[in-house]
Amino acid sequence: MVLPKSLKKGGPSQSSLPFVFFALVTAIPAASTHASQDFDALITPFIEAHCVMCHGEEKQKGDIRLDTLSRDFSQGQNAVLWQDVSDMLITGDMPPEEEPRPPKGELSQAIKAIDSELRAAAASANEKGRIAIRRLSHSALDNTVKDLLGIDLLLSKHLPADPDLEGFNSLAITLDANPEMVLKLQNNANTIAKLAMASGEDVRQKRHYSLGTIGHGYNVEERGEFIVTSSSRDRKHVMWPQGFVVPQDGLYRVEVDGFARDYRTDLEEQGIEYTYVREAYEKNMKERERKPNDEPRLVSIVAIQASEARHMDAASVPGRRVGYFYIGNELGKQYVDVRLNKGENIMVHYASAAILNQSPTAIVEGKEMLVADLLQVKSITVSGPEIDAWPPPARQRLLGNHSTAAADIHKKIEAFLSEAFRRPVPETTVRNFNRLYQAGLEQGLSEEASMSNVVEGVLTSPRFLYNYDKGDGQDSWAIANRLSYFLWNSMPDTELRKLAEKGQLRKPRVLRQQVLRMLKDEKSERLVKDFTAQWLGLKDIELMRPDPKLYEDYDPLLEAFMAQESEAFFEHVLSKNLSITSFLDSDFAMLNERLARHYEIEGVSGNAFQKVALPKENPRGGLLGQASILKLTSNGTRTSPVVRGVWILENILGDPPSPAPADVEPIEPDVRGTKTIFDMLSRHREVETCADCHKSIDPWGFGLEHFDAIGVYRSKYRNGQPVYAKGSVPGGSFDGVVDMKKVLLDRSDQFARALTEKLLTYALGHPLSFSEKIVADDIAAANLEKGGGFKDLIITICTSPLFRGETQPTQVAQN
């Protein structure tokens, strides 16, 4: 029996709660909800017959004792414990396989009895919405600033990271507003407000650089129209747009017109001889391993202080690597969008080139020139910063192009506050912000500077930073916010605000129409990105970089494509309203050329992600064949069946294993003489304190062993031993991921519950109570029974009484 989720260690402390606001908590109802005599008469003999041998007076596996477990379901902790008991019985994880199984009729009666008591307790608790106050997450803050002001700047810049809880970093209980955060946020708000109110010459420019205006290091060659580099070692081998200085913080597009290929191959194919100037290079360079010329090369963009963009010897290329792109072997333009800070310049770094200290100069037909794997650049173009219009939209809305009468300013500020605070604003608040504007004018500030103070005040106001939600189902503005921050991770648009003003969003029919509209909007890409970052763990994709000596083909852009594959797959399942079982297995993948090559799948070209049909029994279908998941669950040098098994239990089956008890010292098993990961973990399972958990964890992880640490399919380990990918779990056995996915498909109902609980946790902004889990389970079961798709599931969630904040959360919405 796993440790109940309610008792897992590592939850938030009281100090992690917002320092100004506290969430409304559920009160325990006065009426008793002790289990009925019929329940006791049924459950007591069942537990005595099948459970007390491991969870009774003499032994308490997992620190769980069931013979004395309270039948008072009004206590939330007891209810969650009983819910976990029911879950384990449903999945067949308990009793263990080696113990006698209860007769099916007896088992179903026990499960039904527990479910009945849970539902009775949930109805009695009548929890309402319990959302109250929730601070916007970092990503939500940034999206809201962009939608409100029309300028792509980060209010979250340098803020302390949002803490994680159960994989989520957007839950109300963890989103504090500590003094450190407030100070940095005020500095960011000050900068953003000034730029949002800017006027004068349009800062958005397209700056073009070519031969003569492209600066470069000493070991870079000018050849015809091109700037040519041969190494990735240091700044002697880089190039930069000469004289460029980032005018203000923002998002910029860097476009490079050029190509990359191995010049040695070209010369040899043409029968042209070449001799290196340095004798030591003659043998070394001609024998150095080459990439085929049809294989794209990696180029990185490095942000550096503009004053540092000059000829200078250095051990490495300094600065921040802000973007990457692949460049082909024929002249063409490639671009990447990068975030730059005021006062910076950028360097173009040939990341795929060999690390050469000196220039590989050779004599070719009487001329000295670089002969190696070369990047040849014809031009560099830098465009930006990205702003929707000029002057910025917020300035046009608040100040216009001419001086505005005081009465009109008051109205404009009122409309702006209502939009920014996402609900009607009291007149006293409007007057306060209007006085702030007038005070600036009286102190001699310009209209622009005075309105900048207003915008700064808005961005630092609790009314902007927090969503207020009584959770009573009557507040249409709260529903609008809940809906927009679920589906767009940002503020409501004009249509949602109008419907909220009319009270229309309380109607399920209207909500359904809005969900369909919002999911068609490009802003729904934020749901895809933000939810997958948390559910699948894609936010951690950059952690634990693979060892470059073991995985030479791995690079940062491949890593980014891995995450984008999972996002594109999620978006496709959603937009096409496919069954959620597609996440478990599918006959297609969403790939681009680089990932297809990584997976050894032919016939895919270009950087754009596209649907690719997979042959039957292909291991890549669904989430578990995606490199992002396989990389996230490895340690940089080798695979980890334990980590992968835990990931499946947590994210696919919704049954996270318990951590090791605090009073048990970590044990290092004797693994001397082991040859494979299976051998090593077999020794680990021989340790009594580890065995129980590993029996439930390891099989799922071993099912993925045919994939290495970066998701490449393999049949043998590096030492030549065959891969062991077998597992046995309640309900089935398997050998490899194809078989394992069939076992998971048989558990589709468990996956449906797990995914629905994750979606509701994300949508509501708090871990689900036991009664809310009942709602989630009912929604999941109804969707599966109807044969509904993923979009249908999200519609049902958004139109449910629980999401709307109705007073009977155990009801599923009727669409």
N, C-alpha and C positions, 0 to 999 in steps of 0.2 A: 504494500500500500504506500503510495507516495505521500509525502507530507502535504497536508491541505494547503491550497494556495493562500488561504487567509493567514497561515502561520509561517509562510516563507520569510526568511530573514532578508535584510537589505532594503526594506521599505523606507519611506521618507520619515525623517524625524520631525518633531514639532517645530524645530528651528527652520525647516525647509518651507513652512507655510508662508504665504505672503505676510510681510511685516506690517502692512496697513490693514489688509482685508482678510477675513476668514470665511471659508466656504460654509454654507449651511449644511449641517449634518442631519442624518435621519434620526428621528426620535423613536425609541422603543415604545410600541403601543402599550397602553395600559391593560388591555384585555390579554388574558393568558392564552397562549397557543400551544400548551403542552399536548403532546401526541395523544391520540385516542387510545382507549383500552384495546380496540381491535388491532391497532398498529403494534402495541406492545405484545399482544398475543401472537402475532405473526412474526415479528422481527426477532424477538428474544430467542425462540428456539432456532431460528435460522442462523443467528450469530453464534449461538452455542455449538451448532452442528458444523459450521463451515469457517468460522473466523477466529474463535478464541484461542485456537492452538497457536496462532501467530500474533494475535492482538488481544490477549487476555491478561490475567493476573500474573502468570509466570513469564510470559514473553510479550514484548511490545515492539515488533518490527516497525522501523520508521518512527519510533516514539509514539505509536498510535495504539490506544486501548479502546476497544469497541464495546466490551461488556458493561462498562460504566459510562459510556457516552450518553450525555444528557438528552432526553427526548423533548426538551423545551425548545421548540423551533422558533420561538419569538426572539431568542438570542441569536444574533447574526452569525457569531462564530460557530455555534452548534449547527445552524442551518447549512453553512458552507461545508462543514465536516460531513454531514449527511449527504449533501450533494456530491461530494467527492466519492463517498462510498458508492452511491448510485452509479456514478460515471465509471468506476472501476468494474462494477458488476456488468454494466452494459457492454463495455469494450472487451470483457473477458479477461482482463488483466488480473482479476482476483475472483475466486481463489487461484493460486498458482497452478500451472499446468500439471505439476507433479502431484497435486492433491486431487481427491475425488471432486468431480463437478456436481453441483446441485442439479436435481431434475429441472428440465426447462420450465415446467409449470410453476414449480416452487420459486425458481429464480425470477420469472416474470412477475409473480405476485409480490415478491420483495421489492423489486424495482418500482412497480406501480404504487405500492404502499408508501414508499419514501417520496415519490413524486407527488402523491396526493397531499401529504403533510407539508411538503415544501410549498405547494400552491396555496394551501390554506394559510400558511404563515405569511406568504407574500401578499395575499389579499388583505390580511389583517394589518400588515405593516403599512400598506398604502403610502409608499415612499415619495410619491410625486416625482419631481424632476431632479431635486438635490443638486442643481448646477450652481446657482447663486452667482459667483464671481469667478472669472477665469481670465488670467493675463494672457495676452497674445504671445505665441511662441516667436522665436526669432524669425523664422521664415514667414509667418503670418504678418509680423510687423513690417518686414521689407516689402511684401506684396501689397499691403495696405497703403504704404507710402507711395508706391508706384502708381496704384490705381487712384489715389486721392490727389496726388500732386502732378502726375504725368512725367515724373523724372525718376530714373532708375538709380537710386542711391540707397545705401544700406544703413537703416537706423540701428541695426544689430551689430554694426562694425565694432570689433574689440570687446563686445559684451561677454561676460562669463557665460559659458556654455549652458544651455538648458539641460537640467539633469534628466537622466533616464529612469523610468519606472516601468517594469514589465515590457521593456523594449520601446516604450513611447517616451518622447521628450516634449509632448504637448499636453500633458495632463495638468489640471488646475492645481492639484496638491503639490506639485513639484515646481510650478512656475512662480518663483518669488520675485521680489523687487527690492533686493538688498541695496545698501548704500553705494557699494562699488558699481553696481549696475546703473543706478540712478545717475551717478556722476558722469559716467561714460555716455549714457544715453542723452544727457543734457548737452554734452559737447557735440554729439552727432546731430542732434536736433538743431542746434545753432547753425552748423554748417549747412545742413539740408535746407533750412528755412531761408537762408541768404541766397542759396543757388536757385531755389524755387521762385524767389521774387526778383531774380536778376533781369536786367534789361540791357540796352545797348547793342553792340555788334553781336551777331549770332556766333556762339562759340562752337557750334556744330560745323566742322569743316572736314573736307576730304583732302588729305595731304599726300602728295605723290613724290616718291624719291626713286632715282635711277642712277646710272653711272655718273659720278661727279658729285652727287649729293648723298650717296650711301657711304657712310664711314665704315672703316673696317680695320681689323688688327693687322700686325706686321706680316703674318704668314698667310694672308689672303691675297689672291691674285686678281688683277683686272684683265679680262680676256674678251676682246671685242666689246659687245654690249653688256657683258655679264661680270658679276662679282663672283669669284669662285673660291670655295673653301674645302678643305680636305680632312679636317680633324675635329674631334669633339672635346679636345683636351682643356683649353683655357681661352681667355679672351683674345689671345693673339689670332684666334681662328674664327672669330665672330664678326658680324656686321650689324650696322644700326642706321636708322634714318638720321642723318646729320642735322643737328640743330633743333630737332623736335623736342618739345617740352609739353607734357600733359597740362592743359590749361586748368582743369578741375577734375575732381574725383568723378568716376563714372565708368560706363561700359563702352569699350572701343572695339572696332573691328580692324584687325590686322590682316592684310591681304598680300600674299607673296606670289609674284609671277616668276616661275622658274622651273627647274627639273633637277633630278638627281639620278646618277647612274655611275657605273664603274668605268672609268676612262681606259683602264688597262684592257678590259674586254673589248671595247670599241677598237682600240689600236690593233690588237691581235687579230680580230676578225677581219680587219682591213689589210693585214700583213705588214703593218708599219712597225718598225723596230724602235725601241726606246731604251735608254741607258740612264740609270739613276746617277745623279751627281755625287752622292755619297756612297762610297763603296759598301758600307754596312747595310745600306738600304737595298742594294741590288738583289741580294738573295732574299732578304726579309720580306720585301714588298711583293716580289713575284710569287712567293710561296704563301703569302698571307691569304687566309680563307676569304672568298668573295661571295657576295649575295648576287643572285640572278638579277639582271637588269630590269626584268618585269616585276620585281618585288618592290612595292612602295617603301620609301624611307621616312623616318621620323624626324620632324623638325620641331623645336621648342621655341617658345617666345618667353623671354626673360625680362621682367621689369627691373629697372635699375635707376638710381638717381641720375638725372640728366647730366649732372656735372661729372659723373663717372663714365659716361659714354665717350671714351677717348682711347688712343693707342696706349697700351699699358700691359706689361708682363704680369701674369698672375697665375697662381696654381690652379685656379678653377674659375668658371664663369660665375660671377657674384650675382646677387639679387634674388628675386622671387620668380620661380617658374610659374607662369600664369596661364599658359595654353600650349596645346600641341596640335599638329596636323600631319597627315601623311602627304608626301609629294611624289608624283610619278616620274617616269623616265622620259616623258615628252613635255615640251614647254606647255605650261598651263597655270591657271590661277587657283590657289587654295587660300582659305581664310579661316580665322578663328576669332571668336569674340572673347575679349579679356577684360578683366576689371583692373583699372589703373588708378593711381593716386596722383594728385596734383604735384608737379615738379619732377615726374619720372620721365624716362625715355624707355625704349625697348631694344633688346638685342635679339637677333636671329641666330639660333644655335643649332648646328647640324648634329642632332642627338644620335643619329644612326651611324655616324662616321666612326672609324677606328680612333682610338686615343693615341695620337702621334705627337711627340714633343716637337720634332722638327718638321719642316715642310718636305713632303716627298717629291722633290723636284727632279725631273728627268730631262734628258736631251731628246727631243722629238724633231726629226728632220731639221736639225741644226738650231732649234730653238729650245730655250729652257721653259718648262711649264710643269704645273702640278699633274702628276699621274697617279691616281688612286681612285677611291670611291669619292665622287665629288658632288657637292651641291652647287648649282649654278643659278644665280638670282639675277633676273633682269630688272625687277622693280619691287619696291615695297610701298604699299599704300596704307595709311592709317586714317580711319574715319571715326568721328564721334566728337563729344560724348553722345550717348543715346538719350534724346529728350523728345517727347512726343511732338512738340511744336516750339516755335520761338516767337515772342517771349514764352517762357514756360507756361503751360496751361493754368496753373494755380495763380500766377500773376495776372493773366488775362481775366480770369474769373473774379478776382478780388479787387484789382485796380484798373483793369482796362488799359487803354492807351492814353487816356487823358485824366486830368484831375476829376475826382468824383465828389458829389455833394455828400455831406455828413449823413443825411437820411438814407441815401443809397448805400453808403458804406455799411451802415448799421444792418440793412437788409442782406447785403452780401456776406457779411460776417455771420449773420444768423443762419443763412443757407449753408455756408461752409461748415459751421459747427455741427449742424444737424447731420450733414453727410459724414464728417469726420468722427463724430461720436455715435453715429449709427442709430439714432433715435431722436425724437423731439427734444429740444433743449430748453430748460427753464429761462424765462425772460431775464432773471437776475444774472444768469451765466452769460447770456448774450451781452448784457450791459457791462459786465466786468471785462469781457474781451474788447468791447468797443472803447471802454475807458483806457484800456492798455494801449490801443491804437492812438487815441487822441492824446494820451500822455506823451507818447513818443513825438508827436508833432509839436506839442508845446515845449518840449525840451530841445527843439531844433533839428530833430531827425527828419529825414526825407520820408515821403509816403512809402517808398520801397522799404526803408529800414524799419519804419514803424509797423508795417504789415508783416515784416519778417519776424518781429517780436510776437505778433499774434500767432503766426504759424508755429514758431518755436514753442509757445505756450500750449498750443493744441497738441503737438507731438509729445509733450511731456506730461500731459494731463492724465490722471487716472481714468477719466471718461474715454480717452483714446486707447490707453494701454490695456484696459479691461473690458470684457463683455459682461454686462449685468443681466442676470437671468433668474427670475423668481421661480421658474420651473412649474408654473401653475397652469400652463396651457392657454392662458388668456392674453398673454403679452405677444402680440403679433411681431413687434420689433425684435423680441428675443428669438422668435422662430426664424425670422429673416436672417439674423446673425448666425444662428446655429446652422442654418442651411448653407449660407454662403461660406462660412469657415470650414464646413465639412466638404463641400463640393469644389470650392475655389480657393480655400485657404486664404481668403481675403474678404474685404468689406462687401456688403450688398450693393448691387448696382441700382440704377434709377427705377427699373421696373419692380424689383423686389421692395424697394422703399415705398413705392406708390401702393403696392398691394398691402404692405404692412400698415400704412396709414389708413386704409379702408377696412382693415381687419379681415381681409380675405384669406390670409395665409393659415387661418385656423381650419380651413376646409381641406380635407384630404384630396378632393378632386383638383383644387387649385394647386396644392403642393405637388401633386403628380405632374401637372403641366409644367410647373417651374423646374422640377428635377429634370424632365426631359429636355427643356430648353437649356438649362445650365450645363448639362452633360454634353451638349452639342457645341457649346462655347469653347474657344481655345483656352480659356482660363481653367477648364477642367483638367488641363495638363498638370496643374499644380496639385490636384488630388492624386493623380497618378504618381507624381514625383515624391510628394511628401508622405503619402501613405506607404508606398513601397519602401521608402527610406527607413520607415519605422517598423513595419510589419516584417519585411524580409531582411532588414538590417543593412540595406544598401548605403545608409549614411556612414557605415564603417568600412566601405570598400577600400579606402586608401590605407587602412591600418594593416600591419603585418605584411609589408611588401615581400614578394617572393625573392629568394636568394638569386641574384643575377648569374652566379656561376652555375646554378642548377637549371635555371629557366632563362636561357639567353634570349628567347624570342619575346619575353614579357616586357611590355613597356607601358608608360602611363596612359597612352591613348587607348591601347587594348583594354586596359583596366576600365577606362571611362566607357568604352563600348560595351563591356560586360554589364555594367549597371544599366546602360541604355537599352540593352536587349531585354532585360527583365521589365523595364518600364514600358517598352514597346509591346511586349507580350501582354502585360496587364491591360494596357490601353486597348489592344485589339479584342481581348476577351470581353471587355466592358462595352466598347462601341458596337460590336457585333452581337452583343447580348448572348454570348456563348454560355454553355453550362459551366458552373464553377468547377466541375470535375476536369475541365481543361487544364487547370492548375496542377492537377495530379498527373495527367497524361494527355497528349495531344498528337495529332498527325501532322502538325506543322510547327515551325519555329519562326521567330522574327529575327532575321539576320542581315548583316551587311557583308561586304566582300571580306573585310579583315577577319571578322568572327567566323565566317564560313570557312576561310582558309585555316583558322585555328581548329575548327571542328573537322577538317578534311572533307568538307562538303563542296562539291563543284557546281559551277553554273551560276554563281552569284557575283555581281559586279557593282561597284560604286559604294559610296559611304552611307547612302540612305538605307534605312531598315525596311525590309520587305518580307512579306509572307513567303516562306519556303516550305513546300510539301516535303514530308519525311516518309521514307519507306516504312512499311509495317515492321514493328519490333525495333525501331530505331531508338537508341537510348536517350536521344536529345529531347523528346517530347515532354512538355510540361515544365515545371519549375526545376525539378531535380536534375535535369540535364544541362542546366544553364551554368556557365562558367562563373557568374557572379556568386551564386550560392556555394559552389564548390570551392571557390577561392576564399570566401568569407569563413568557411568552416575548416580551413587548413591553417597551418602555423608558419608558412613561409618556406619551409624546407621539405615537409612531408605532409601527408594527409593525416587526419585525426578522426577515426571512427567515433570516438566519444563525443567530440564537439559536433560532428555531423548528426549523430544520433540525438543529442540534446536539441539541436536545431529542429529536427523533424518533430520531436515530441512537443516542443514549444510552439512552433509556427504552423505546422501542418495538422497535428492531432490535438492541440490545445491541452496537453497533459504534461506540463513541465515537471521534470524530476526534482526531488528535493535536494538542496545542497547538503554537503556533509555536515553532521552535527557539530556544533561549536566546540564541544568538549572532547572531540576525537581528533588526535593528532594525525596529520597527513601521513600516509604510509607509502613508502617507496618499495614496491615489490621487487624481488630478486629476478631480474630479467636477463641475467648473464646467460649466454648461449642461445638466446632467441634469434630467429632468423627473419621472421616476418612480424608485421604489426599484429596479426592474429595471435601468434605465439606470445608476444609481449603482453597483450591484453588477457590472454588465457591465464597467464601467471597472475595478472592483476585480479582476475575474478576468483582466484584461489584464496585471496584475503577475505576473511569473513565479513569485515566491516564494509567492504566494497561490493561484495558479490550481488546482493539483492538489487541495488540500483543498476549495476552494469548488465544484469540480465535483461532489463527492459530498455536500456540505452543502446548497447553495443550492436545488437542485430540490425537496427535501422542504419547505423553508421556504416557497417560492413557492406550493406547493400549498395553503397556508393563507391566502394573501393576500386572499381574499374576506372574511376576518374582520378587523375593526379591532382596536385595542389593548385593547378591553374585550369583544371577542367579538361585536360587532354585525356582521351580514352586510351587505356593501356590494358594489356593482358598479362604483363610481367612487371615486377618491381625492378629497380636498378640493379639489384644483386642477382637477377635472373630467376628468382623464385616466382612461381605463378601467383597471380592475385587471388586472394581469398575474399569472396563477396557473398558468402552464404549467411542466412539468418533464419531464425525461427521465432515467431511471435504468436500470441494468441490469435487464432483464426487463420494461420497459414505459415508456410515456409517459402523461401525463395533463394535463388542463386543469381545475383546480379540485379541491376536496377530495373530491367524490363519486367522481371518477375515480381520485384518488390512493388512496383507501381500497380500491378494487378491486385496485390494484397491491400494496398492503400485505397484503390477504387472500391474494394469491398467494404471499406470503412468510410465511404463517401458521406454518410450521415454525421460521423464524428468530425470530418474535415469541415463540413458545412457549418456545424455548430461553432467550431474553432474560428473559422473565418468571420462568421457573423458576429461573434463576440468581439473580435478584433476591430471590426468596422464600427460597432456601436461604442466601444471604448474610445476610439479615435473621434467619432462624431460627437459624443457627449462630453468628452474631456475628463473622464474619471474612470477608474477601475469599476467594473460592474459588480453590484451587490448580487446576492443570491437570487432575489426576485427579478432583477434585470436580466440575469442569465437565463432565467426561465423564459422571459420574453424573447431573448435572442435565440434560444433553442427552438421555440415555437415558430419563429420567423423562418429559421433555417429549414425546419422540417416541412413547413408549408411550401416553401419554394421548391424543395426537392420533389415533394409529392406532386406538385403541379407541373413539374418539368420546366420550371422557370430558369431564365438565364441570369447572368451576373448583374446586368442592368436592372432586371426585375427585382433582384434581391435588394439593391440600393434604393429603388423606389419604395419597396415595402418598408424598409428601415425608416426612410424619411417621412412616410405617411403614417407610421405607427403612433399610437397614443404615447408611448414612451418617449419617442423623439419629439413629439409635439408638446410634451410636458403635461399630459393629461393626468388626472388623479387616479387612474386605474392602469398602471403600467403593465399588468399581466395580460392585457388584451392586445391582440394583433389587429392592425388596421384592416379595414375592409375597403378595398379599392373599387 
